[in-house]
């Protein structure tokens, strides 16, 4: 897997030939969210509030 960062049990992944718009995957336990790189809005999925705050920071 193309993991670019790992902290507090959260994995940030980016895939080379993934669909648009440009985004990254944030995984935490059984949760996953796709987050737009430009606006930092969640495209799909969700994370617990505290995990999401750490990802956006």
C-alpha positions as CSV (number, residue, x, y, z in Angstrom):
1,X,0.0,0.0,0.0
2,X,1.2,3.5,-0.8
3,X,1.3,4.8,2.8
4,X,2.9,8.3,2.9
5,X,2.3,9.0,6.6
6,X,1.3,7.2,9.8
7,X,0.6,8.8,13.2
8,X,-1.6,7.9,16.2
9,X,-3.0,4.8,14.4
10,X,-4.0,6.9,11.4
11,X,-2.7,6.1,7.9
12,X,-2.6,8.6,5.1
13,X,-2.4,6.9,1.6
14,X,-2.3,8.2,-1.9
15,X,-2.7,6.0,-5.0
16,X,-0.9,6.8,-8.2
17,X,-3.7,6.1,-10.8
18,X,-6.7,6.9,-8.6
19,X,-9.9,8.7,-9.8
20,X,-10.2,12.5,-9.6
21,X,-10.4,15.0,-8.0
22,X,-6.9,14.9,-6.3
23,X,-7.4,13.4,-2.9
24,X,-5.9,11.2,-0.2
25,X,-7.2,8.3,1.9
26,X,-7.2,8.6,5.7
27,X,-7.7,5.3,7.5
28,X,-8.3,4.8,11.2
29,X,-9.4,1.4,12.6
30,X,-12.5,0.4,10.6
31,X,-13.1,4.0,9.3
32,X,-11.9,5.5,6.0
33,X,-12.4,8.9,4.5
34,X,-11.4,10.3,1.1
35,X,-10.3,13.9,1.5
36,X,-9.9,16.5,-1.3
37,X,-6.4,17.9,-1.2
38,X,-7.3,21.4,-2.3
39,X,-10.3,22.1,-0.1
40,X,-9.8,19.5,2.7
41,X,-13.4,18.5,2.4
42,X,-14.5,14.9,2.9
43,X,-15.5,13.4,-0.5
44,X,-16.6,10.0,0.8
45,X,-16.7,8.1,4.1
46,X,-16.0,9.5,7.6
47,X,-13.6,9.4,10.6
48,X,-14.3,9.9,14.3
49,X,-14.2,13.6,15.2
50,X,-10.8,13.4,17.0
51,X,-9.1,11.5,14.2
52,X,-10.5,13.9,11.6
53,X,-9.1,16.8,13.6
54,X,-5.6,15.2,13.6
55,X,-5.8,14.5,9.9
56,X,-6.7,18.1,9.0
57,X,-4.1,19.5,11.3
